Amino acid sequence: MEKQKKAIGRRKEAVARVYLSKGNGTIMVNDRDYKKYFPLMYLQNQVELPLKTINALDKYDVKVTVDGGGQKGQAEAIKLGISRALCNTDVELRIALKPAGLLTRDPRSVERKKFGHKKAQKKGIHIIDLNKTVEGLTEAAAVMKQIAKSGKKILFVATKKQAKEIVTECAQKVNMPYVTDRWLGGMLTNFGTIRKSVKKMQNIDKMLDDASISINKKERLTLKRDKDKMQKVLGGITDMARTPAALFIVDISHEHIAMSEAKRLGITTLGMVDTNSDPNKVDFAIPANDDATKSIAIITNYITAAIIEGLQERETEKDKMEETEEETETMDENMSISDSSENNQEDGKKSAPRKKATGTRRTTAAKK
């Protein structure tokens, strides 16, 4: 049996230890299939890229143990680790892998924590490179579109004054949950108790609307105050029955509790990152000014447009599925009708000579 080739890949805070051996193309990440570990197609393609580059997707078995960082960082760390392990098996593969950009230096040591150029300052104001903003925005929009197309929920998080109204309007437009007043500790990690408080709020609402329940004036006022308090914090997540598939965050440094909870649960994070924030903490960073209402509105509207596209594609696919089901049903009905008519004809043919036989007996009896 051939010995396994080992290599290490690092990206941001993620470290991947890759074990490569000849086989039939199985890729396991932390004892799970890589397609289950990385539900997004974009991240699956990142893992497969080194093997696809040398046309060897079904020739090697890969076993990976990865920890640290978000899912995007982990996928890129695995990509780098697989590329290095392939070079350890055959040095000539370096010729194909290096031009594709798969054998770059460990980016953790050289990656900047600011967007733009080294001297991107003017009178104390940081200048953001808009080319990087466009790249990050298109990448994040593609991810959002894919998540919306799969029918999963995206949670919008923006508790800053500048972003509250914009984010609430955009989230309601696409029927997605949102948090714009205050992030409750454990909103994701302790989701069961949050759901209980949401149900409590709904029960209070029913009690206030139901005329058959007799409540005095003082009790009604206290219930109304409790409901208003809960509505402020939990009003945007009443329809969120389970934890979301992704978080869209305005100002990741301001929403650090939401970021840490999402990271603990392995939820994909997408966010607007200003020059005072660390882009390594988020899976898909959008370099932008998170204090100006105009920039928040432009980016949030672009993201919502991508979500609307994904939802529309999902509806069209459903319609196609329904049409095909109706066609198959009509085909089955036509087949059953034709089978029944054939059976009736056969029964008629079989029963016809019996009638003739009974007729002849009667005539012979009359003659006698």
C-alpha positions in Angstrom: 0.0 0.0 0.0 1.3 3.5 -1.0 2.2 5.8 1.8 0.0 8.9 2.4 1.4 12.3 1.5 0.9 14.9 4.1 0.7 18.7 3.7 -0.5 21.7 5.6 -2.5 24.7 4.2 -3.2 27.9 6.0 -5.6 30.7 5.2 -6.6 33.5 7.5 -7.2 31.8 10.9 -7.9 28.3 9.3 -5.4 25.5 9.4 -5.9 22.4 7.2 -3.9 19.1 7.5 -4.3 17.2 4.3 -3.5 13.4 3.8 -3.4 12.4 0.1 -3.3 8.9 -1.3 -4.3 7.1 -4.5 -7.9 6.1 -4.7 -11.3 6.7 -6.3 -12.0 10.4 -5.5 -13.4 10.5 -2.0 -12.8 13.7 -0.1 -13.5 13.7 3.7 -13.3 16.8 5.8 -13.4 16.2 9.6 -14.8 12.7 9.0 -17.6 14.1 6.8 -18.1 14.2 3.1 -16.9 17.6 1.8 -20.2 18.4 0.1 -22.0 18.0 3.4 -19.4 20.0 5.3 -19.4 22.8 2.7 -23.1 23.2 1.6 -22.2 26.1 -0.8 -21.3 25.1 -4.3 -18.7 27.9 -4.4 -16.7 26.4 -1.5 -17.0 22.9 -2.9 -15.4 24.2 -6.2 -12.6 25.7 -4.1 -11.8 22.3 -2.6 -12.0 20.5 -6.0 -9.9 23.1 -7.9 -6.4 21.6 -7.5 -7.6 18.1 -8.5 -9.6 19.5 -11.5 -6.6 21.5 -12.7 -4.6 18.3 -13.2 -7.6 16.2 -14.3 -7.3 13.9 -11.3 -10.6 14.3 -9.4 -11.3 10.6 -9.4 -7.7 9.4 -8.9 -6.9 10.5 -5.3 -8.5 10.0 -1.9 -8.2 13.1 0.4 -8.6 13.1 4.2 -8.6 16.5 5.8 -8.7 17.8 9.4 -9.4 21.5 9.6 -10.0 23.9 12.4 -10.2 27.7 13.0 -11.6 30.4 10.9 -14.8 30.5 8.9 -16.0 28.2 6.1 -14.5 30.3 3.3 -11.1 30.4 5.1 -11.2 26.6 5.7 -12.1 25.8 2.1 -9.1 27.9 0.8 -6.8 26.4 3.4 -7.8 22.9 2.1 -7.2 24.0 -1.5 -3.7 25.1 -0.6 -3.0 21.9 1.4 -4.2 19.6 -1.5 -2.0 21.6 -3.9 1.0 21.1 -1.7 0.3 17.4 -1.2 0.0 16.9 -4.9 3.4 18.5 -5.4 4.8 16.1 -2.7 3.5 13.1 -4.8 4.9 14.4 -8.1 7.2 17.5 -8.5 6.2 17.9 -12.2 2.6 18.8 -11.1 4.0 22.1 -9.9 4.2 23.2 -13.5 0.4 23.0 -13.8 -0.5 24.2 -10.3 1.7 27.3 -10.0 0.3 29.2 -13.0 -3.3 28.6 -11.7 -2.3 30.4 -8.5 -2.7 27.3 -6.3 0.8 27.4 -4.8 1.0 30.9 -3.4 2.8 31.8 -0.1 0.9 31.3 3.1 -1.3 34.4 2.9 -1.7 34.6 6.7 1.8 36.2 7.0 1.3 38.8 4.3 -2.4 39.5 4.4 -3.2 43.1 5.3 -6.0 44.0 7.8 -6.9 47.1 5.9 -8.5 47.5 2.5 -6.8 49.7 -0.1 -3.2 50.7 -0.5 -0.4 50.9 2.2 -0.6 54.7 2.3 -4.4 55.0 1.8 -4.9 58.0 4.0 -5.7 61.6 3.3 -5.9 64.1 6.2 -6.6 61.2 8.7 -9.3 59.7 6.5 -8.8 56.1 5.2 -9.4 55.6 1.5 -11.0 52.3 0.4 -10.1 50.7 -3.0 -13.4 50.5 -4.8 -12.2 47.7 -7.1 -12.0 45.5 -4.0 -15.4 46.7 -3.0 -16.9 45.5 -6.3 -15.1 42.1 -6.1 -16.3 41.5 -2.5 -19.9 42.7 -3.3 -20.3 40.5 -6.4 -18.9 37.4 -4.5 -21.3 38.1 -1.6 -24.3 38.6 -3.9 -23.6 35.3 -5.7 -23.5 33.5 -2.3 -26.7 35.2 -1.2 -28.5 34.3 -4.4 -27.5 30.6 -4.0 -28.7 30.5 -0.4 -32.0 32.1 -1.3 -32.5 29.7 -4.2 -32.0 26.8 -1.8 -34.9 28.1 0.3 -32.9 28.9 3.4 -33.2 32.0 5.6 -30.7 34.9 5.8 -30.6 37.0 8.9 -30.0 40.7 8.5 -28.2 42.3 11.5 -27.8 46.1 11.8 -28.3 47.8 15.2 -26.6 51.1 14.2 -28.9 54.2 13.8 -27.7 54.8 10.2 -28.7 51.3 9.1 -31.9 50.5 11.0 -34.5 51.8 8.6 -32.6 50.7 5.4 -32.0 47.1 6.6 -35.6 46.7 8.0 -37.1 47.8 4.7 -34.9 45.6 2.6 -35.4 42.5 4.8 -39.2 43.0 4.8 -39.1 43.3 1.0 -37.6 39.7 0.6 -39.4 38.3 3.7 -36.2 37.6 5.6 -35.6 37.8 9.4 -33.8 40.9 10.8 -32.4 42.3 14.0 -32.2 46.2 14.1 -32.9 47.1 17.7 -30.6 45.1 20.0 -28.8 41.8 19.7 -29.9 39.5 22.5 -27.0 37.4 23.9 -27.6 33.8 22.8 -30.0 34.6 19.9 -28.3 31.9 17.9 -26.5 29.7 20.4 -29.5 29.6 22.8 -32.2 29.7 20.1 -34.6 27.4 22.0 -35.2 30.0 24.8 -35.5 32.8 22.2 -38.3 30.8 20.5 -40.1 30.4 23.8 -40.1 34.2 24.3 -41.4 34.7 20.7 -44.2 32.3 21.5 -44.9 34.2 24.7 -45.2 37.4 22.7 -47.6 35.8 20.3 -49.7 34.5 23.2 -49.9 38.0 24.7 -51.0 39.3 21.3 -53.8 36.7 21.1 -55.0 37.5 24.6 -55.2 41.2 23.8 -57.1 40.6 20.6 -59.5 38.0 22.0 -62.7 39.7 23.3 -63.9 36.6 25.2 -61.0 36.8 27.7 -61.9 39.3 30.5 -58.9 41.4 31.4 -59.1 44.6 33.5 -57.6 47.9 32.5 -54.4 47.6 34.5 -53.6 44.1 33.3 -54.2 45.1 29.7 -51.7 48.0 30.1 -49.0 45.8 31.6 -49.5 43.2 28.9 -49.4 45.9 26.2 -46.1 47.3 27.6 -44.5 43.8 27.7 -45.6 43.1 24.1 -44.2 46.4 22.9 -40.8 45.7 24.6 -40.7 42.2 23.1 -41.8 43.4 19.7 -38.9 45.9 19.5 -36.3 43.2 20.0 -38.0 40.0 18.6 -40.4 41.5 16.0 -38.0 40.8 13.1 -37.5 37.1 13.9 -41.1 35.9 14.7 -41.2 33.8 11.4 -37.7 32.4 11.9 -38.4 28.8 13.0 -34.7 27.6 13.0 -31.2 29.1 12.9 -30.5 30.9 9.6 -28.1 29.7 6.9 -26.2 33.0 6.7 -25.9 36.4 8.4 -25.6 39.7 6.6 -24.0 42.2 9.0 -23.5 45.9 8.8 -20.3 46.8 10.8 -18.8 43.6 12.0 -16.9 45.2 14.8 -20.1 46.7 16.2 -21.9 43.3 16.0 -19.1 41.3 17.4 -21.5 39.1 19.6 -23.5 38.1 16.5 -20.2 37.3 14.7 -18.9 35.1 17.6 -22.2 33.2 17.8 -22.3 32.6 14.1 -18.7 31.4 14.1 -19.4 29.0 16.9 -22.3 27.4 15.0 -20.6 27.4 11.7 -23.0 29.8 10.0 -21.8 31.7 6.9 -21.2 35.4 7.6 -21.2 38.2 5.1 -20.6 41.8 6.2 -19.7 45.3 5.4 -16.1 45.9 6.6 -14.7 49.3 7.2 -11.1 50.3 7.6 -11.3 49.9 11.4 -12.4 46.3 11.2 -10.6 43.0 10.6 -11.7 41.3 7.3 -10.3 38.0 8.5 -13.2 37.6 11.0 -15.9 37.4 8.3 -16.3 34.7 5.6 -17.3 37.2 2.8 -16.1 40.7 3.4 -17.5 43.8 1.5 -15.0 46.7 1.9 -17.2 49.8 2.4 -18.0 52.7 4.6 -20.4 51.3 7.2 -21.2 54.7 8.8 -22.6 56.5 5.7 -26.3 55.9 4.9 -25.7 56.1 1.2 -23.1 53.3 1.1 -25.2 51.1 3.4 -28.2 51.7 1.1 -26.3 50.9 -2.1 -24.8 47.6 -0.8 -27.9 46.4 1.0 -30.1 47.1 -2.0 -27.7 45.2 -4.2 -27.7 42.2 -1.9 -31.5 42.2 -1.7 -31.7 42.3 -5.5 -29.5 39.2 -5.6 -31.8 37.5 -3.1 -34.9 38.4 -5.1 -33.3 36.8 -8.2 -32.6 33.6 -6.2 -36.2 33.5 -5.0 -37.6 34.0 -8.5 -35.4 31.2 -9.9 -36.7 28.9 -7.1 -40.3 29.7 -8.0 -39.7 29.0 -11.7 -38.1 25.7 -10.9 -41.1 24.8 -8.7 -43.4 25.7 -11.6 -41.5 23.5 -13.9 -41.6 20.6 -11.4 -45.4 21.0 -11.1 -45.8 21.0 -14.8 -43.8 17.8 -15.3 -45.8 16.2 -12.5 -49.0 17.1 -14.2 -47.8 15.8 -17.5 -46.8 12.5 -15.9 -50.2 12.3 -14.2 -52.1 12.9 -17.5 -49.9 10.3 -19.2 -50.7 7.7 -16.5 -54.4 8.5 -16.8 -54.3 8.1 -20.6 -52.4 4.8 -20.2 -55.0 3.5 -17.7 -57.9 4.6 -20.0 -56.4 2.8 -23.0 -55.7 -0.4 -20.9 -59.3 -0.4 -19.6 -60.7 0.0 -23.2 -58.5 -2.8 -24.5 -59.7 -5.1 -21.6 -63.4 -4.2 -22.5 -62.8 -5.1 -26.1 -61.3 -8.5 -25.1 -64.2 -9.2 -22.8 -66.6 -8.4 -25.6 -64.9 -10.8 -28.0 -64.9 -13.6 -25.4 -68.6 -13.1 -24.5 -69.9 -12.9 -28.2 -69.8 -16.6 -29.1 -71.6 -17.6 -25.9 -74.7 -15.6 -27.0 -74.7 -17.4 -30.4 -74.5 -20.8 -28.7 -77.6 -20.1 -26.5 -79.5 -18.9 -29.5 -79.0 -22.1 -31.5 -80.2 -24.2 -28.5 -83.5 -22.3 -28.4 -84.1 -22.7 -32.2 -83.4 -26.5 -32.1 -85.8 -26.8 -29.1 -88.6 -24.9 -31.1 -88.1 -27.2 -34.1 -88.5 -30.3 -32.0 
